[in-house]
Amino acid sequence: MSFITETDKQFVANTYARFPVELVSGKGSIVVDSDGKEYIDMGSGIAVTSFGLADDEWANAVTAQLTRLQHTSNLYYTEPCANLAKMLCDRTGFKKVFFSNSGAEANECAIKVARKYAAEKKGVDYYTIITLENSFHGRTLTTLAATGQEHYHELFQPLTPGFIHTPAGDIENLKKLVSENKIAAIMIECIQGEGGVNPQTPEFVKAVADICEKEDIIFIVDEVQTGNGRTGELYAYMNYGVMPDVVSTAKGIGGGLPLGACMLGEKVQNVLGFGDHGSTFGGNPVCCAGAVNIISRIDDNLLSDVKKKSEFIFNSFKKAKGVKSITGMGLMIGIETEKSASDIVKACISKGVLCLTAKNKVRLLPALNIPFDVLERAIEIIKEACAD
């Protein structure tokens, strides 16, 4: 056991089942451990390093801002924050953005917006939010309550009240819950990431949007993992032809720096007033400078390339030995294997590929710009691990 591993085990809280790999450097989609072994990175820090490791353009943008102004409180204006907000609104049609540090915080903001809108419009007893079974929305007490997986709830009671869960795809049960409860919002992931890389059907997403519009309910889409080019569109809801009232995102937007964003549509753009919400580090100029670089490079050419790589991966695994099914969209992919997903991941590590799990599936979240030859090499190794 290395000194770093021993030190980590002694002093870092025991919240992560780490793999026995100490990473020290990387470039693009190749990462190197303390022994000098190279790995193809098919997880990108769980969909965070959108353009890979130590990306030159991103690093230059971050460094340039870091040497000018690394932080100021939100009592003052800064250029990167304003530019990023405008860029996101121009690309999506949303009207305003609240910046935070993480996906859980972006979801907290979305929940606060929905509840304040409903309280002011319908009354303070309209606070219940419907989410989906098998969803995942974060680790705070409130976003845990929103998460539709009971095993996350067990040891942390009492959770924030006011959340009910419905099966994904069950339109009739959703309508029933709306008719029987005082609903502030419906909150969904277009693809459930931690829940097993499960895309929603177009019919269900459209039904959610229609119900929200008819009943004046806030439609929230959690794009923490699916956003920022991951699915082949800038945001996953764009694949479904709907327009939410609120979209939360994080992970890939900062390219490796902590940044979350809650985008507010026309209906809710002015719900939050002075003092209603805040964040010490939200909109940090260094993080926003990195995000401006990331979002500016997620263009039509890149998104088309993401779709081509996705098609290649799906075709590679459809009839592969040891593979039962493949789900997902873009470069957010889940592979159900005959052997346990954890065994596949361990085998891949030994062969020089880092991938992830989601429930019973091997999960792939490579950098959006992973070179095609590197991707091909990684897929062959994963297929070998499935077949062995």
C-alpha positions as CSV (number, residue, x, y, z in Angstrom):
1,M,0.0,0.0,0.0
2,S,1.4,3.4,-1.0
3,F,2.0,6.3,1.3
4,I,-0.8,8.2,-0.4
5,T,-3.3,5.3,-0.1
6,E,-2.4,4.8,3.6
7,T,-2.7,8.6,4.3
8,D,-6.1,8.7,2.5
9,K,-7.4,5.7,4.4
10,Q,-6.3,7.2,7.7
11,F,-7.5,10.8,7.3
12,V,-10.2,11.0,4.6
13,A,-13.8,10.1,5.6
14,N,-14.8,6.6,4.6
15,T,-17.4,7.6,2.1
16,Y,-15.9,6.2,-1.1
17,A,-15.0,2.6,-2.1
18,R,-12.0,3.6,-4.1
19,F,-10.3,1.4,-6.7
20,P,-6.7,0.5,-5.9
21,V,-5.4,3.1,-8.4
22,E,-3.6,6.3,-7.5
23,L,-3.9,8.8,-10.4
24,V,-1.2,11.4,-10.8
25,S,-1.5,12.9,-14.3
26,G,-3.3,12.8,-17.6
27,K,-3.8,14.3,-21.0
28,G,-6.9,14.1,-23.1
29,S,-8.5,10.7,-22.5
30,I,-5.3,9.1,-21.2
31,V,-4.6,9.1,-17.4
32,V,-1.5,7.8,-15.7
33,D,-1.1,6.2,-12.2
34,S,1.7,6.4,-9.7
35,D,3.4,3.4,-11.2
36,G,3.4,5.0,-14.7
37,K,0.7,2.7,-16.1
38,E,-1.6,4.4,-18.6
39,Y,-5.4,4.0,-18.8
40,I,-8.0,5.1,-21.2
41,D,-10.5,7.2,-19.3
42,M,-14.0,6.2,-20.1
43,G,-15.6,7.9,-17.1
44,S,-14.3,11.5,-17.3
45,G,-14.6,12.0,-13.6
46,I,-18.3,10.9,-13.8
47,A,-19.1,13.2,-16.8
48,V,-17.1,16.1,-15.6
49,T,-13.9,16.5,-17.8
50,S,-15.9,17.3,-20.9
51,F,-12.8,17.9,-23.1
52,G,-10.6,15.4,-21.3
53,L,-7.7,16.0,-18.9
54,A,-5.4,19.0,-18.9
55,D,-7.1,20.4,-22.0
56,D,-5.0,23.2,-23.3
57,E,-7.7,25.7,-24.3
58,W,-9.6,25.2,-21.0
59,A,-6.4,25.4,-19.0
60,N,-5.4,28.6,-20.7
61,A,-8.8,30.2,-20.1
62,V,-8.8,29.2,-16.4
63,T,-5.2,30.3,-15.9
64,A,-5.7,33.7,-17.5
65,Q,-8.6,34.3,-15.1
66,L,-6.8,32.9,-12.1
67,T,-4.0,35.5,-12.6
68,R,-6.5,38.4,-12.8
69,L,-9.2,37.7,-10.2
70,Q,-9.7,34.3,-8.6
71,H,-12.7,35.3,-6.4
72,T,-15.0,38.1,-5.4
73,S,-18.2,37.9,-3.5
74,N,-21.5,38.1,-5.3
75,L,-21.9,41.7,-4.1
76,Y,-19.9,42.7,-7.2
77,Y,-20.1,42.1,-11.0
78,T,-17.6,40.0,-12.9
79,E,-17.2,39.4,-16.6
80,P,-17.0,35.6,-16.7
81,C,-20.2,35.1,-14.6
82,A,-22.2,37.6,-16.8
83,N,-20.8,36.1,-20.0
84,L,-21.6,32.5,-19.0
85,A,-25.2,33.4,-18.0
86,K,-25.8,35.2,-21.4
87,M,-24.2,32.3,-23.3
88,L,-26.5,29.7,-21.6
89,C,-29.6,31.8,-22.1
90,D,-28.7,32.5,-25.8
91,R,-28.2,28.8,-26.4
92,T,-31.3,27.6,-24.6
93,G,-34.0,30.3,-24.5
94,F,-33.9,30.5,-20.7
95,K,-34.1,33.9,-19.2
96,K,-31.9,33.9,-16.1
97,V,-29.3,31.7,-14.4
98,F,-28.4,31.1,-10.7
99,F,-24.9,29.7,-10.3
100,S,-23.9,27.4,-7.5
101,N,-21.1,24.9,-6.9
102,S,-22.6,21.5,-7.6
103,G,-25.6,19.6,-9.0
104,A,-27.2,19.1,-5.6
105,E,-27.1,22.8,-5.0
106,A,-28.5,23.5,-8.5
107,N,-31.4,21.1,-7.7
108,E,-31.9,22.8,-4.3
109,C,-32.3,26.1,-6.2
110,A,-34.8,24.5,-8.6
111,I,-36.9,23.2,-5.7
112,K,-36.9,26.6,-3.9
113,V,-38.0,28.3,-7.2
114,A,-40.8,25.9,-7.7
115,R,-42.1,26.2,-4.1
116,K,-41.9,29.9,-4.0
117,Y,-43.7,30.2,-7.4
118,A,-46.5,27.8,-6.2
119,A,-46.8,29.5,-2.8
120,E,-47.2,33.0,-4.3
121,K,-49.5,31.8,-7.1
122,K,-51.6,29.1,-5.4
123,G,-50.9,29.2,-1.7
124,V,-48.3,28.0,0.8
125,D,-49.9,24.5,0.9
126,Y,-48.9,23.9,-2.7
127,Y,-45.4,22.6,-2.0
128,T,-45.4,18.9,-3.0
129,I,-43.0,17.9,-5.7
130,I,-43.3,14.7,-7.8
131,T,-40.2,12.9,-8.8
132,L,-39.6,9.5,-10.4
133,E,-38.8,6.2,-8.7
134,N,-35.2,5.2,-9.3
135,S,-34.2,8.9,-9.7
136,F,-31.1,10.5,-8.2
137,H,-31.0,14.3,-7.4
138,G,-28.2,14.7,-4.9
139,R,-26.9,14.1,-1.4
140,T,-28.3,17.0,0.7
141,L,-31.3,16.1,2.9
142,T,-33.7,17.8,0.5
143,T,-32.3,16.3,-2.7
144,L,-32.1,12.9,-1.0
145,A,-35.8,13.4,-0.3
146,A,-36.3,14.1,-4.0
147,T,-34.3,11.0,-4.9
148,G,-36.7,8.1,-5.6
149,Q,-34.5,5.4,-4.1
150,E,-35.4,4.3,-0.6
151,H,-32.0,2.8,0.3
152,Y,-30.5,6.4,0.2
153,H,-33.1,7.5,2.7
154,E,-32.8,4.8,5.4
155,L,-30.2,6.3,7.8
156,F,-31.0,10.0,7.4
157,Q,-34.5,10.4,8.6
158,P,-36.3,12.7,8.9
159,L,-35.8,14.0,5.4
160,T,-37.3,17.2,4.0
161,P,-41.1,16.6,3.6
162,G,-43.1,17.2,0.5
163,F,-41.8,14.7,-2.1
164,I,-43.7,11.8,-3.7
165,H,-42.4,9.4,-6.2
166,T,-44.1,7.8,-9.2
167,P,-42.8,5.0,-11.6
168,A,-41.1,6.4,-14.7
169,G,-43.4,6.0,-17.8
170,D,-46.6,5.6,-15.8
171,I,-48.6,8.6,-17.2
172,E,-51.9,7.5,-15.6
173,N,-50.4,7.3,-12.1
174,L,-48.8,10.7,-12.6
175,K,-52.1,12.2,-13.5
176,K,-53.7,10.6,-10.4
177,L,-51.0,12.1,-8.1
178,V,-51.5,15.5,-9.6
179,S,-55.3,15.3,-9.1
180,E,-55.0,14.1,-5.5
181,N,-52.2,16.4,-4.2
182,K,-51.3,20.1,-4.1
183,I,-48.4,19.9,-6.5
184,A,-45.7,22.6,-7.0
185,A,-43.5,20.8,-9.5
186,I,-42.7,17.7,-11.4
187,M,-39.0,16.9,-11.5
188,I,-37.4,14.4,-13.9
189,E,-34.1,13.2,-15.4
190,C,-34.5,12.6,-19.1
191,I,-32.0,9.8,-18.6
192,Q,-31.7,8.3,-15.1
193,G,-27.9,8.1,-14.6
194,E,-27.2,6.7,-11.2
195,G,-30.5,4.8,-11.6
196,G,-29.0,2.6,-14.4
197,V,-28.7,4.8,-17.5
198,N,-32.4,4.6,-18.3
199,P,-33.8,7.0,-20.9
200,Q,-37.4,8.2,-20.6
201,T,-39.7,7.6,-23.5
202,P,-40.7,10.6,-25.6
203,E,-44.3,9.9,-24.8
204,F,-43.7,10.2,-21.1
205,V,-41.6,13.3,-21.2
206,K,-44.2,15.0,-23.5
207,A,-47.0,14.0,-21.1
208,V,-45.1,15.5,-18.1
209,A,-44.7,18.8,-20.1
210,D,-48.3,18.8,-21.0
211,I,-49.6,18.2,-17.5
212,C,-47.3,20.9,-16.1
213,E,-48.5,23.4,-18.7
214,K,-52.2,22.5,-18.2
215,E,-52.1,22.6,-14.4
216,D,-49.6,25.5,-14.0
217,I,-47.1,23.2,-12.4
218,I,-43.3,23.9,-12.6
219,F,-41.6,21.5,-15.0
220,I,-38.0,20.8,-13.7
221,V,-35.5,18.8,-15.7
222,D,-32.4,17.6,-13.8
223,E,-29.5,17.8,-16.3
224,V,-26.6,17.4,-13.8
225,Q,-25.3,14.4,-15.7
226,T,-27.1,14.6,-19.0
227,G,-26.3,18.2,-19.8
228,N,-23.5,20.1,-21.6
229,G,-23.4,18.0,-24.8
230,R,-23.4,14.6,-23.1
231,T,-26.4,13.2,-25.0
232,G,-25.6,14.6,-28.4
233,E,-27.6,17.8,-27.8
234,L,-26.5,20.7,-25.6
235,Y,-29.1,19.5,-23.0
236,A,-31.0,16.2,-23.0
237,Y,-34.5,17.8,-23.0
238,M,-33.7,19.1,-26.5
239,N,-33.9,15.5,-27.7
240,Y,-37.6,15.4,-26.6
241,G,-39.0,18.6,-28.1
242,V,-40.1,20.1,-24.8
243,M,-39.2,23.3,-23.0
244,P,-39.0,23.0,-19.2
245,D,-39.5,25.9,-16.8
246,V,-36.3,25.1,-14.9
247,V,-33.2,23.1,-15.8
248,S,-30.4,22.3,-13.3
249,T,-27.0,21.3,-14.4
250,A,-23.4,20.9,-13.2
251,K,-20.7,18.2,-13.8
252,G,-19.4,18.8,-17.4
253,I,-20.2,22.6,-17.5
254,G,-17.1,23.5,-15.6
255,G,-14.8,21.0,-17.3
256,G,-13.3,19.9,-14.0
257,L,-14.0,22.9,-11.7
258,P,-16.9,22.9,-9.3
259,L,-19.9,24.8,-10.9
260,G,-23.6,24.3,-10.9
261,A,-26.3,26.2,-12.8
262,C,-30.0,26.6,-12.4
263,M,-31.6,28.0,-15.5
264,L,-34.9,29.8,-15.2
265,G,-37.5,30.1,-17.9
266,E,-39.9,32.9,-18.6
267,K,-42.5,31.8,-16.1
268,V,-40.1,31.8,-13.1
269,Q,-37.4,34.2,-14.2
270,N,-38.3,36.7,-11.5
271,V,-39.4,34.4,-8.7
272,L,-36.1,34.8,-6.7
273,G,-35.6,38.3,-5.3
274,F,-32.9,39.9,-3.2
275,G,-32.0,37.6,-0.3
276,D,-34.1,34.7,-1.4
277,H,-31.0,32.6,-2.3
278,G,-27.3,32.9,-2.5
279,S,-23.9,31.2,-2.7
280,T,-20.4,32.3,-1.6
281,F,-18.7,30.5,-4.4
282,G,-21.5,30.4,-7.0
283,G,-20.5,32.2,-10.2
284,N,-16.8,32.1,-9.1
285,P,-14.9,33.9,-12.0
286,V,-12.3,31.1,-12.4
287,C,-15.0,28.4,-12.7
288,C,-17.1,30.5,-15.0
289,A,-14.1,31.3,-17.2
290,G,-13.6,27.5,-17.6
291,A,-17.3,27.0,-18.3
292,V,-17.4,29.8,-20.9
293,N,-14.6,27.9,-22.8
294,I,-16.5,24.6,-22.5
295,I,-19.9,25.8,-23.6
296,S,-18.4,27.8,-26.5
297,R,-16.8,24.6,-27.9
298,I,-19.9,22.5,-27.7
299,D,-21.0,23.3,-31.2
300,D,-22.9,21.5,-33.9
301,N,-19.8,19.8,-35.2
302,L,-18.9,18.4,-31.8
303,L,-22.5,17.3,-31.1
304,S,-22.6,15.5,-34.4
305,D,-19.4,13.8,-33.5
306,V,-20.8,12.7,-30.1
307,K,-23.8,11.1,-32.0
308,K,-21.4,9.3,-34.4
309,K,-19.3,7.9,-31.5
310,S,-22.5,6.9,-29.7
311,E,-23.7,4.9,-32.8
312,F,-20.4,3.2,-33.0
313,I,-20.5,2.1,-29.3
314,F,-24.1,0.9,-29.6
315,N,-23.3,-1.1,-32.7
316,S,-20.2,-2.5,-31.1
317,F,-22.1,-4.0,-28.1
318,K,-25.4,-5.0,-29.6
319,K,-24.3,-8.5,-30.4
320,A,-21.2,-8.7,-28.3
321,K,-20.5,-11.8,-26.3
322,G,-21.4,-11.5,-22.6
323,V,-23.6,-8.4,-23.2
324,K,-27.3,-8.6,-22.4
325,S,-28.4,-5.1,-23.3
326,I,-27.3,-1.5,-23.9
327,T,-29.1,1.7,-23.0
328,G,-28.5,5.4,-23.0
329,M,-28.0,8.3,-25.4
330,G,-25.0,10.1,-26.8
331,L,-21.9,9.4,-24.7
332,M,-23.9,8.4,-21.6
333,I,-24.2,4.6,-22.0
334,G,-25.1,1.6,-19.8
335,I,-24.1,-1.9,-20.7
336,E,-25.9,-4.8,-18.9
337,T,-23.5,-7.7,-18.8
338,E,-23.8,-11.4,-18.0
339,K,-21.1,-11.1,-15.4
340,S,-21.4,-8.6,-12.6
341,A,-20.7,-5.0,-13.6
342,S,-18.1,-4.6,-10.8
343,D,-16.2,-7.6,-12.1
344,I,-16.1,-6.1,-15.6
345,V,-14.8,-2.8,-14.3
346,K,-12.1,-4.5,-12.3
347,A,-11.0,-6.5,-15.4
348,C,-11.0,-3.3,-17.4
349,I,-8.7,-1.6,-14.9
350,S,-6.2,-4.5,-15.2
351,K,-6.3,-4.1,-19.0
352,G,-5.9,-0.3,-18.9
353,V,-9.4,1.1,-19.2
354,L,-11.3,3.1,-16.5
355,C,-15.1,2.8,-16.6
356,L,-17.9,3.0,-14.1
357,T,-21.0,1.2,-12.9
358,A,-24.6,2.3,-12.5
359,K,-26.8,-0.3,-10.7
360,N,-26.2,-3.6,-12.6
361,K,-24.6,-1.9,-15.6
362,V,-21.2,-0.9,-16.8
363,R,-21.4,2.8,-17.4
364,L,-19.5,4.7,-20.0
365,L,-19.1,8.5,-19.9
366,P,-16.0,9.3,-22.0
367,A,-14.8,12.9,-22.8
368,L,-16.9,14.4,-25.6
369,N,-13.8,14.8,-27.8
370,I,-12.2,11.4,-27.1
371,P,-10.2,10.5,-30.3
372,F,-11.9,7.8,-32.3
373,D,-8.9,5.5,-32.3
374,V,-8.6,5.7,-28.5
375,L,-12.4,5.0,-28.2
376,E,-12.1,2.0,-30.5
377,R,-9.2,0.6,-28.4
378,A,-11.2,1.1,-25.2
379,I,-14.3,-0.6,-26.6
380,E,-12.3,-3.6,-27.7
381,I,-10.9,-4.0,-24.2
382,I,-14.3,-3.7,-22.6
383,K,-15.7,-6.3,-25.0
384,E,-12.9,-8.6,-24.1
385,A,-13.7,-8.2,-20.4
386,C,-17.3,-9.0,-21.1
387,A,-16.5,-12.1,-23.1
388,D,-13.8,-13.6,-20.9
